[in-house]
Amino acid sequence: MRGRPKRRFFTATESAEIWDRWRQGQGLWTIARAFGKRSSSIFAHISPTGGIQPPRRRRSRLSLTLAEREEISRGLVHGRSLRQIACGLGRAPSTVSREVARKRPANVEDRAVPGHWEGDLLCGSKNSYIVTLVERHSRYVMLAKIRSRDTHTVVNALIKQAKKLPDHLYKSLTWDRGVELTDHKRFTLATDIQVYFCDPHSPWQRGSNENTNGLLRQYFPKGTNVGELTQADLNRVARRLNQRPRKTLDYKTPADMLAAIVATTS
């Protein structure tokens, strides 16, 4: 017995075309043929509003724009206060504060608590990628070689990296909303590590990781085929970053910070 075909939602562009065709008097069958779909899917798209196109959603003038969100991200990475960022944007400090507070539970957000990580993929040429992981408290970096960005490969790499650390040093992972972590539940089941996702267009919710990816570009400039690197190459770069004193750590190194955590928790 064949199952029902998987429902596919229409993109904004497709939806606009459907409504244009409907206003022109085209029937359900005609529109469906144009999209290679069944007429029932077209009917399901237009019937909830009685065949009348809903008004286009408008962004409130009070909402932060993508450019403003990116400016907030850069401000946080450079250590600016929320009031300074708000002043630069011409926004109320409370508006910036609410946006920043949206990221994770308080215990995950607090950099004073070790064991919470941020992750992302660093992209190279020819569809090559590196998994980058940064511990928020110490800024300790881990890099993993992957052959592709499909979710099965990425999750396997994350599971392997997690097993290199004691349980108390890996409590949560915050990731961007990329499809590479679609299978995040398997990661949590295998490691007992909770995964959190950033809001759309909110890179400051992974501020440590964004900053680290910028440092990694010193070693892997844009256009580098990172797929040609070995795991040993990545380990050497991670070791250099972890042994580099950081101003934000009072000129201690991430390696020293992580060693201190291990000494006090073991």
NUKE-244538 format. One record per residue (C-alpha): residue number from 1; residue in one letter; chain; x, y, z. Coordinates in Angstrom, 2 decimals. Layout:
N
<site num="NUM" residuo="a" cadena="A" c1="X" c2="Y" c3="Z"/>
...
END
This chain:
266
<site num="1" residuo="m" cadena="A" c1="0.00" c2="0.00" c3="0.00"/>
<site num="2" residuo="r" cadena="A" c1="1.46" c2="3.33" c3="-1.06"/>
<site num="3" residuo="g" cadena="A" c1="1.62" c2="6.09" c3="1.53"/>
<site num="4" residuo="r" cadena="A" c1="0.38" c2="9.59" c3="1.01"/>
<site num="5" residuo="p" cadena="A" c1="2.70" c2="11.93" c3="-0.85"/>
<site num="6" residuo="k" cadena="A" c1="4.71" c2="14.19" c3="1.42"/>
<site num="7" residuo="r" cadena="A" c1="3.19" c2="17.64" c3="1.69"/>
<site num="8" residuo="r" cadena="A" c1="5.37" c2="20.43" c3="0.33"/>
<site num="9" residuo="f" cadena="A" c1="4.72" c2="23.99" c3="1.40"/>
<site num="10" residuo="f" cadena="A" c1="4.92" c2="26.73" c3="-1.20"/>
<site num="11" residuo="t" cadena="A" c1="7.62" c2="29.36" c3="-1.09"/>
<site num="12" residuo="a" cadena="A" c1="6.70" c2="33.04" c3="-0.94"/>
<site num="13" residuo="t" cadena="A" c1="7.42" c2="33.39" c3="-4.66"/>
<site num="14" residuo="e" cadena="A" c1="5.28" c2="30.36" c3="-5.54"/>
<site num="15" residuo="s" cadena="A" c1="2.47" c2="31.59" c3="-3.32"/>
<site num="16" residuo="a" cadena="A" c1="2.47" c2="34.99" c3="-5.06"/>
<site num="17" residuo="e" cadena="A" c1="2.26" c2="33.29" c3="-8.45"/>
<site num="18" residuo="i" cadena="A" c1="-0.61" c2="31.09" c3="-7.30"/>
<site num="19" residuo="w" cadena="A" c1="-2.59" c2="34.12" c3="-6.18"/>
<site num="20" residuo="d" cadena="A" c1="-1.79" c2="35.98" c3="-9.42"/>
<site num="21" residuo="r" cadena="A" c1="-3.07" c2="33.07" c3="-11.49"/>
<site num="22" residuo="w" cadena="A" c1="-6.16" c2="32.76" c3="-9.29"/>
<site num="23" residuo="r" cadena="A" c1="-7.00" c2="36.47" c3="-9.74"/>
<site num="24" residuo="q" cadena="A" c1="-6.62" c2="36.03" c3="-13.50"/>
<site num="25" residuo="g" cadena="A" c1="-9.40" c2="33.45" c3="-13.39"/>
<site num="26" residuo="q" cadena="A" c1="-7.34" c2="30.30" c3="-13.83"/>
<site num="27" residuo="g" cadena="A" c1="-8.91" c2="27.18" c3="-12.36"/>
<site num="28" residuo="l" cadena="A" c1="-7.43" c2="24.86" c3="-9.75"/>
<site num="29" residuo="w" cadena="A" c1="-6.49" c2="22.24" c3="-12.35"/>
<site num="30" residuo="t" cadena="A" c1="-4.71" c2="24.79" c3="-14.56"/>
<site num="31" residuo="i" cadena="A" c1="-2.71" c2="26.23" c3="-11.65"/>
<site num="32" residuo="a" cadena="A" c1="-1.88" c2="22.76" c3="-10.37"/>
<site num="33" residuo="r" cadena="A" c1="-0.49" c2="21.68" c3="-13.76"/>
<site num="34" residuo="a" cadena="A" c1="1.75" c2="24.76" c3="-13.85"/>
<site num="35" residuo="f" cadena="A" c1="3.34" c2="23.67" c3="-10.56"/>
<site num="36" residuo="g" cadena="A" c1="3.27" c2="19.94" c3="-11.20"/>
<site num="37" residuo="k" cadena="A" c1="0.99" c2="19.52" c3="-8.20"/>
<site num="38" residuo="r" cadena="A" c1="-2.47" c2="18.15" c3="-7.46"/>
<site num="39" residuo="s" cadena="A" c1="-5.40" c2="20.50" c3="-7.53"/>
<site num="40" residuo="s" cadena="A" c1="-6.11" c2="19.58" c3="-3.90"/>
<site num="41" residuo="s" cadena="A" c1="-2.82" c2="21.19" c3="-2.83"/>
<site num="42" residuo="i" cadena="A" c1="-3.78" c2="24.44" c3="-4.58"/>
<site num="43" residuo="f" cadena="A" c1="-7.21" c2="24.34" c3="-2.96"/>
<site num="44" residuo="a" cadena="A" c1="-5.62" c2="23.77" c3="0.46"/>
<site num="45" residuo="h" cadena="A" c1="-3.45" c2="26.83" c3="-0.11"/>
<site num="46" residuo="i" cadena="A" c1="-6.20" c2="29.30" c3="-1.03"/>
<site num="47" residuo="s" cadena="A" c1="-9.24" c2="27.96" c3="0.84"/>
<site num="48" residuo="p" cadena="A" c1="-8.29" c2="29.02" c3="4.44"/>
<site num="49" residuo="t" cadena="A" c1="-8.86" c2="32.68" c3="3.45"/>
<site num="50" residuo="g" cadena="A" c1="-11.94" c2="32.01" c3="1.34"/>
<site num="51" residuo="g" cadena="A" c1="-10.10" c2="32.44" c3="-1.94"/>
<site num="52" residuo="i" cadena="A" c1="-9.06" c2="35.98" c3="-1.03"/>
<site num="53" residuo="q" cadena="A" c1="-5.33" c2="36.68" c3="-0.88"/>
<site num="54" residuo="p" cadena="A" c1="-4.30" c2="37.64" c3="2.65"/>
<site num="55" residuo="p" cadena="A" c1="-2.65" c2="41.04" c3="3.09"/>
<site num="56" residuo="r" cadena="A" c1="1.12" c2="41.03" c3="2.91"/>
<site num="57" residuo="r" cadena="A" c1="2.75" c2="41.01" c3="6.32"/>
<site num="58" residuo="r" cadena="A" c1="4.50" c2="44.25" c3="7.14"/>
<site num="59" residuo="r" cadena="A" c1="7.39" c2="44.63" c3="9.52"/>
<site num="60" residuo="s" cadena="A" c1="6.65" c2="46.91" c3="12.43"/>
<site num="61" residuo="r" cadena="A" c1="8.77" c2="50.05" c3="12.44"/>
<site num="62" residuo="l" cadena="A" c1="9.70" c2="49.04" c3="16.00"/>
<site num="63" residuo="s" cadena="A" c1="11.17" c2="45.72" c3="14.89"/>
<site num="64" residuo="l" cadena="A" c1="14.92" c2="45.45" c3="14.57"/>
<site num="65" residuo="t" cadena="A" c1="16.20" c2="45.08" c3="11.02"/>
<site num="66" residuo="l" cadena="A" c1="18.74" c2="42.46" c3="9.96"/>
<site num="67" residuo="a" cadena="A" c1="21.41" c2="45.18" c3="9.70"/>
<site num="68" residuo="e" cadena="A" c1="20.63" c2="46.30" c3="13.27"/>
<site num="69" residuo="r" cadena="A" c1="20.85" c2="42.74" c3="14.53"/>
<site num="70" residuo="e" cadena="A" c1="24.22" c2="42.29" c3="12.88"/>
<site num="71" residuo="e" cadena="A" c1="25.39" c2="45.57" c3="14.45"/>
<site num="72" residuo="i" cadena="A" c1="24.32" c2="44.23" c3="17.86"/>
<site num="73" residuo="s" cadena="A" c1="26.32" c2="41.08" c3="17.16"/>
<site num="74" residuo="r" cadena="A" c1="29.46" c2="43.04" c3="16.32"/>
<site num="75" residuo="g" cadena="A" c1="28.99" c2="45.25" c3="19.38"/>
<site num="76" residuo="l" cadena="A" c1="28.74" c2="42.30" c3="21.74"/>
<site num="77" residuo="v" cadena="A" c1="31.78" c2="40.61" c3="20.21"/>
<site num="78" residuo="h" cadena="A" c1="33.78" c2="43.81" c3="20.78"/>
<site num="79" residuo="g" cadena="A" c1="32.66" c2="44.06" c3="24.39"/>
<site num="80" residuo="r" cadena="A" c1="30.35" c2="47.08" c3="24.08"/>
<site num="81" residuo="s" cadena="A" c1="27.60" c2="47.52" c3="26.65"/>
<site num="82" residuo="l" cadena="A" c1="23.95" c2="47.24" c3="25.67"/>
<site num="83" residuo="r" cadena="A" c1="23.50" c2="50.96" c3="26.34"/>
<site num="84" residuo="q" cadena="A" c1="26.40" c2="51.83" c3="24.01"/>
<site num="85" residuo="i" cadena="A" c1="25.00" c2="49.58" c3="21.29"/>
<site num="86" residuo="a" cadena="A" c1="21.52" c2="51.05" c3="21.71"/>
<site num="87" residuo="c" cadena="A" c1="22.90" c2="54.60" c3="21.50"/>
<site num="88" residuo="g" cadena="A" c1="24.72" c2="53.79" c3="18.28"/>
<site num="89" residuo="l" cadena="A" c1="21.54" c2="52.37" c3="16.76"/>
<site num="90" residuo="g" cadena="A" c1="19.29" c2="55.14" c3="18.02"/>
<site num="91" residuo="r" cadena="A" c1="17.23" c2="52.53" c3="19.86"/>
<site num="92" residuo="a" cadena="A" c1="16.04" c2="52.20" c3="23.42"/>
<site num="93" residuo="p" cadena="A" c1="18.37" c2="50.07" c3="25.59"/>
<site num="94" residuo="s" cadena="A" c1="15.35" c2="47.92" c3="26.54"/>
<site num="95" residuo="t" cadena="A" c1="14.83" c2="47.03" c3="22.86"/>
<site num="96" residuo="v" cadena="A" c1="18.41" c2="45.82" c3="22.52"/>
<site num="97" residuo="s" cadena="A" c1="18.21" c2="44.03" c3="25.87"/>
<site num="98" residuo="r" cadena="A" c1="15.10" c2="42.08" c3="24.87"/>
<site num="99" residuo="e" cadena="A" c1="16.70" c2="41.05" c3="21.59"/>
<site num="100" residuo="v" cadena="A" c1="19.89" c2="39.83" c3="23.28"/>
<site num="101" residuo="a" cadena="A" c1="17.96" c2="37.98" c3="26.00"/>
<site num="102" residuo="r" cadena="A" c1="16.03" c2="35.88" c3="23.49"/>
<site num="103" residuo="k" cadena="A" c1="19.83" c2="33.16" c3="22.89"/>
<site num="104" residuo="r" cadena="A" c1="18.97" c2="30.11" c3="25.84"/>
<site num="105" residuo="p" cadena="A" c1="18.20" c2="29.40" c3="29.60"/>
<site num="106" residuo="a" cadena="A" c1="20.06" c2="31.63" c3="32.04"/>
<site num="107" residuo="n" cadena="A" c1="22.43" c2="28.88" c3="33.17"/>
<site num="108" residuo="v" cadena="A" c1="23.44" c2="28.26" c3="29.55"/>
<site num="109" residuo="e" cadena="A" c1="23.82" c2="31.95" c3="28.79"/>
<site num="110" residuo="d" cadena="A" c1="26.01" c2="32.69" c3="31.81"/>
<site num="111" residuo="r" cadena="A" c1="29.69" c2="32.54" c3="30.79"/>
<site num="112" residuo="a" cadena="A" c1="30.58" c2="31.99" c3="34.43"/>
<site num="113" residuo="v" cadena="A" c1="29.31" c2="28.41" c3="34.13"/>
<site num="114" residuo="p" cadena="A" c1="31.69" c2="26.19" c3="32.13"/>
<site num="115" residuo="g" cadena="A" c1="30.60" c2="23.39" c3="29.85"/>
<site num="116" residuo="h" cadena="A" c1="28.37" c2="25.27" c3="27.41"/>
<site num="117" residuo="w" cadena="A" c1="29.53" c2="25.23" c3="23.79"/>
<site num="118" residuo="e" cadena="A" c1="28.74" c2="27.05" c3="20.56"/>
<site num="119" residuo="g" cadena="A" c1="29.14" c2="25.43" c3="17.17"/>
<site num="120" residuo="d" cadena="A" c1="29.04" c2="26.16" c3="13.46"/>
<site num="121" residuo="l" cadena="A" c1="30.46" c2="25.13" c3="10.11"/>
<site num="122" residuo="l" cadena="A" c1="33.37" c2="27.06" c3="8.59"/>
<site num="123" residuo="c" cadena="A" c1="32.96" c2="26.99" c3="4.82"/>
<site num="124" residuo="g" cadena="A" c1="35.74" c2="26.60" c3="2.30"/>
<site num="125" residuo="s" cadena="A" c1="35.87" c2="26.31" c3="-1.47"/>
<site num="126" residuo="k" cadena="A" c1="34.54" c2="23.34" c3="-3.47"/>
<site num="127" residuo="n" cadena="A" c1="31.84" c2="22.58" c3="-0.87"/>
<site num="128" residuo="s" cadena="A" c1="34.34" c2="21.89" c3="1.90"/>
<site num="129" residuo="y" cadena="A" c1="33.56" c2="22.44" c3="5.59"/>
<site num="130" residuo="i" cadena="A" c1="35.03" c2="22.26" c3="9.10"/>
<site num="131" residuo="v" cadena="A" c1="33.05" c2="21.79" c3="12.31"/>
<site num="132" residuo="t" cadena="A" c1="34.05" c2="24.52" c3="14.79"/>
<site num="133" residuo="l" cadena="A" c1="33.26" c2="24.27" c3="18.51"/>
<site num="134" residuo="v" cadena="A" c1="34.00" c2="26.88" c3="21.19"/>
<site num="135" residuo="e" cadena="A" c1="33.48" c2="26.61" c3="24.96"/>
<site num="136" residuo="r" cadena="A" c1="31.87" c2="29.83" c3="26.14"/>
<site num="137" residuo="h" cadena="A" c1="33.67" c2="30.16" c3="29.50"/>
<site num="138" residuo="s" cadena="A" c1="37.24" c2="29.43" c3="28.39"/>
<site num="139" residuo="r" cadena="A" c1="36.97" c2="30.08" c3="24.61"/>
<site num="140" residuo="y" cadena="A" c1="38.60" c2="26.68" c3="24.13"/>
<site num="141" residuo="v" cadena="A" c1="38.40" c2="25.58" c3="20.48"/>
<site num="142" residuo="m" cadena="A" c1="37.85" c2="22.16" c3="18.94"/>
<site num="143" residuo="l" cadena="A" c1="37.89" c2="21.53" c3="15.18"/>
<site num="144" residuo="a" cadena="A" c1="36.65" c2="18.48" c3="13.30"/>
<site num="145" residuo="k" cadena="A" c1="37.18" c2="17.40" c3="9.70"/>
<site num="146" residuo="i" cadena="A" c1="34.03" c2="16.35" c3="7.82"/>
<site num="147" residuo="r" cadena="A" c1="33.64" c2="15.10" c3="4.26"/>
<site num="148" residuo="s" cadena="A" c1="30.24" c2="16.78" c3="3.71"/>
<site num="149" residuo="r" cadena="A" c1="27.69" c2="18.91" c3="5.54"/>
<site num="150" residuo="d" cadena="A" c1="24.83" c2="16.40" c3="5.52"/>
<site num="151" residuo="t" cadena="A" c1="23.28" c2="15.98" c3="8.94"/>
<site num="152" residuo="h" cadena="A" c1="24.39" c2="12.37" c3="9.39"/>
<site num="153" residuo="t" cadena="A" c1="28.06" c2="13.28" c3="8.87"/>
<site num="154" residuo="v" cadena="A" c1="27.94" c2="16.42" c3="11.03"/>
<site num="155" residuo="v" cadena="A" c1="26.16" c2="14.73" c3="13.92"/>
<site num="156" residuo="n" cadena="A" c1="28.62" c2="11.83" c3="13.86"/>
<site num="157" residuo="a" cadena="A" c1="31.50" c2="14.31" c3="14.05"/>
<site num="158" residuo="l" cadena="A" c1="29.86" c2="16.12" c3="16.98"/>
<site num="159" residuo="i" cadena="A" c1="29.30" c2="12.86" c3="18.85"/>
<site num="160" residuo="k" cadena="A" c1="32.95" c2="11.92" c3="18.34"/>
<site num="161" residuo="q" cadena="A" c1="34.14" c2="15.31" c3="19.65"/>
<site num="162" residuo="a" cadena="A" c1="31.83" c2="15.12" c3="22.66"/>
<site num="163" residuo="k" cadena="A" c1="33.34" c2="11.80" c3="23.73"/>
<site num="164" residuo="k" cadena="A" c1="36.76" c2="13.45" c3="24.02"/>
<site num="165" residuo="l" cadena="A" c1="35.58" c2="15.51" c3="26.99"/>
<site num="166" residuo="p" cadena="A" c1="34.37" c2="14.65" c3="30.51"/>
<site num="167" residuo="d" cadena="A" c1="30.59" c2="14.91" c3="30.87"/>
<site num="168" residuo="h" cadena="A" c1="30.78" c2="17.96" c3="33.14"/>
<site num="169" residuo="l" cadena="A" c1="32.69" c2="19.88" c3="30.46"/>
<site num="170" residuo="y" cadena="A" c1="30.03" c2="19.43" c3="27.77"/>
<site num="171" residuo="k" cadena="A" c1="26.54" c2="20.33" c3="29.00"/>
<site num="172" residuo="s" cadena="A" c1="24.94" c2="22.09" c3="26.03"/>
<site num="173" residuo="l" cadena="A" c1="25.51" c2="23.07" c3="22.43"/>
<site num="174" residuo="t" cadena="A" c1="24.13" c2="26.19" c3="20.71"/>
<site num="175" residuo="w" cadena="A" c1="24.01" c2="26.00" c3="16.91"/>
<site num="176" residuo="d" cadena="A" c1="22.80" c2="28.10" c3="14.04"/>
<site num="177" residuo="r" cadena="A" c1="19.57" c2="27.08" c3="12.28"/>
<site num="178" residuo="g" cadena="A" c1="21.35" c2="25.14" c3="9.53"/>
<site num="179" residuo="v" cadena="A" c1="19.99" c2="21.93" c3="8.02"/>
<site num="180" residuo="e" cadena="A" c1="23.22" c2="20.20" c3="9.03"/>
<site num="181" residuo="l" cadena="A" c1="21.79" c2="19.67" c3="12.52"/>
<site num="182" residuo="t" cadena="A" c1="18.40" c2="18.34" c3="11.47"/>
<site num="183" residuo="d" cadena="A" c1="19.29" c2="15.09" c3="13.25"/>
<site num="184" residuo="h" cadena="A" c1="20.14" c2="16.88" c3="16.50"/>
<site num="185" residuo="k" cadena="A" c1="17.94" c2="14.54" c3="18.55"/>
<site num="186" residuo="r" cadena="A" c1="20.29" c2="11.66" c3="17.72"/>
<site num="187" residuo="f" cadena="A" c1="23.18" c2="13.75" c3="19.03"/>
<site num="188" residuo="t" cadena="A" c1="21.33" c2="14.41" c3="22.29"/>
<site num="189" residuo="l" cadena="A" c1="20.38" c2="10.75" c3="22.70"/>
<site num="190" residuo="a" cadena="A" c1="23.98" c2="9.64" c3="22.14"/>
<site num="191" residuo="t" cadena="A" c1="25.60" c2="12.24" c3="24.41"/>
<site num="192" residuo="d" cadena="A" c1="22.90" c2="13.53" c3="26.80"/>
<site num="193" residuo="i" cadena="A" c1="23.87" c2="17.05" c3="25.63"/>
<site num="194" residuo="q" cadena="A" c1="21.02" c2="19.48" c3="25.05"/>
<site num="195" residuo="v" cadena="A" c1="21.02" c2="21.41" c3="21.76"/>
<site num="196" residuo="y" cadena="A" c1="19.74" c2="24.99" c3="21.44"/>
<site num="197" residuo="f" cadena="A" c1="19.24" c2="26.89" c3="18.20"/>
<site num="198" residuo="c" cadena="A" c1="19.76" c2="30.58" c3="17.54"/>
<site num="199" residuo="d" cadena="A" c1="16.93" c2="32.78" c3="16.37"/>
<site num="200" residuo="p" cadena="A" c1="17.05" c2="33.56" c3="12.63"/>
<site num="201" residuo="h" cadena="A" c1="19.63" c2="36.21" c3="11.70"/>
<site num="202" residuo="s" cadena="A" c1="20.91" c2="36.37" c3="15.29"/>
<site num="203" residuo="p" cadena="A" c1="24.65" c2="35.55" c3="15.10"/>
<site num="204" residuo="w" cadena="A" c1="25.33" c2="37.27" c3="18.45"/>
<site num="205" residuo="q" cadena="A" c1="23.66" c2="34.30" c3="20.13"/>
<site num="206" residuo="r" cadena="A" c1="26.83" c2="32.45" c3="19.13"/>
<site num="207" residuo="g" cadena="A" c1="29.15" c2="35.39" c3="19.75"/>
<site num="208" residuo="s" cadena="A" c1="32.13" c2="33.32" c3="20.90"/>
<site num="209" residuo="n" cadena="A" c1="31.86" c2="31.07" c3="17.89"/>
<site num="210" residuo="e" cadena="A" c1="31.48" c2="33.97" c3="15.47"/>
<site num="211" residuo="n" cadena="A" c1="34.61" c2="35.59" c3="16.91"/>
<site num="212" residuo="t" cadena="A" c1="36.56" c2="32.34" c3="16.73"/>
<site num="213" residuo="n" cadena="A" c1="35.55" c2="31.76" c3="13.11"/>
<site num="214" residuo="g" cadena="A" c1="37.00" c2="35.19" c3="12.39"/>
<site num="215" residuo="l" cadena="A" c1="40.29" c2="34.11" c3="14.00"/>
<site num="216" residuo="l" cadena="A" c1="40.26" c2="30.90" c3="11.98"/>
<site num="217" residuo="r" cadena="A" c1="40.15" c2="32.90" c3="8.76"/>
<site num="218" residuo="q" cadena="A" c1="43.74" c2="33.91" c3="9.54"/>
<site num="219" residuo="y" cadena="A" c1="44.66" c2="30.27" c3="8.95"/>
<site num="220" residuo="f" cadena="A" c1="41.97" c2="29.38" c3="6.40"/>
<site num="221" residuo="p" cadena="A" c1="41.30" c2="32.46" c3="4.21"/>
<site num="222" residuo="k" cadena="A" c1="38.12" c2="32.48" c3="2.13"/>
<site num="223" residuo="g" cadena="A" c1="38.68" c2="30.37" c3="-0.94"/>
<site num="224" residuo="t" cadena="A" c1="40.74" c2="27.75" c3="0.90"/>
<site num="225" residuo="n" cadena="A" c1="39.75" c2="24.17" c3="0.14"/>
<site num="226" residuo="v" cadena="A" c1="39.57" c2="23.00" c3="3.75"/>
<site num="227" residuo="g" cadena="A" c1="38.62" c2="19.53" c3="2.53"/>
<site num="228" residuo="e" cadena="A" c1="42.29" c2="18.97" c3="1.67"/>
<site num="229" residuo="l" cadena="A" c1="43.33" c2="19.44" c3="5.30"/>
<site num="230" residuo="t" cadena="A" c1="43.84" c2="16.48" c3="7.60"/>
<site num="231" residuo="q" cadena="A" c1="42.53" c2="16.20" c3="11.14"/>
<site num="232" residuo="a" cadena="A" c1="46.14" c2="16.61" c3="12.29"/>
<site num="233" residuo="d" cadena="A" c1="46.27" c2="19.96" c3="10.44"/>
<site num="234" residuo="l" cadena="A" c1="43.11" c2="21.08" c3="12.22"/>
<site num="235" residuo="n" cadena="A" c1="44.44" c2="19.94" c3="15.59"/>
<site num="236" residuo="r" cadena="A" c1="47.56" c2="22.06" c3="15.10"/>
<site num="237" residuo="v" cadena="A" c1="45.51" c2="25.17" c3="14.33"/>
<site num="238" residuo="a" cadena="A" c1="43.22" c2="24.55" c3="17.30"/>
<site num="239" residuo="r" cadena="A" c1="46.27" c2="24.15" c3="19.54"/>
<site num="240" residuo="r" cadena="A" c1="47.66" c2="27.49" c3="18.35"/>
<site num="241" residuo="l" cadena="A" c1="44.38" c2="29.25" c3="19.12"/>
<site num="242" residuo="n" cadena="A" c1="44.09" c2="27.55" c3="22.50"/>
<site num="243" residuo="q" cadena="A" c1="47.61" c2="28.66" c3="23.43"/>
<site num="244" residuo="r" cadena="A" c1="47.06" c2="32.27" c3="22.36"/>
<site num="245" residuo="p" cadena="A" c1="46.50" c2="34.71" c3="25.26"/>
<site num="246" residuo="r" cadena="A" c1="43.15" c2="36.49" c3="25.04"/>
<site num="247" residuo="k" cadena="A" c1="42.39" c2="39.99" c3="26.27"/>
<site num="248" residuo="t" cadena="A" c1="38.88" c2="38.90" c3="27.22"/>
<site num="249" residuo="l" cadena="A" c1="40.47" c2="36.25" c3="29.50"/>
<site num="250" residuo="d" cadena="A" c1="42.82" c2="38.75" c3="31.20"/>
<site num="251" residuo="y" cadena="A" c1="45.54" c2="37.53" c3="28.83"/>
<site num="252" residuo="k" cadena="A" c1="45.24" c2="33.93" c3="29.94"/>
<site num="253" residuo="t" cadena="A" c1="45.04" c2="31.24" c3="27.28"/>
<site num="254" residuo="p" cadena="A" c1="41.96" c2="29.10" c3="26.61"/>
<site num="255" residuo="a" cadena="A" c1="44.08" c2="26.03" c3="27.36"/>
<site num="256" residuo="d" cadena="A" c1="44.99" c2="27.43" c3="30.78"/>
<site num="257" residuo="m" cadena="A" c1="41.35" c2="28.26" c3="31.49"/>
<site num="258" residuo="l" cadena="A" c1="40.15" c2="24.77" c3="30.55"/>
<site num="259" residuo="a" cadena="A" c1="42.93" c2="23.18" c3="32.62"/>
<site num="260" residuo="a" cadena="A" c1="41.82" c2="25.24" c3="35.62"/>
<site num="261" residuo="i" cadena="A" c1="38.24" c2="24.03" c3="35.14"/>
<site num="262" residuo="v" cadena="A" c1="39.38" c2="20.41" c3="35.03"/>
<site num="263" residuo="a" cadena="A" c1="41.53" c2="20.91" c3="38.15"/>
<site num="264" residuo="t" cadena="A" c1="38.66" c2="22.35" c3="40.17"/>
<site num="265" residuo="t" cadena="A" c1="36.00" c2="19.87" c3="39.04"/>
<site num="266" residuo="s" cadena="A" c1="37.93" c2="16.60" c3="38.97"/>
END
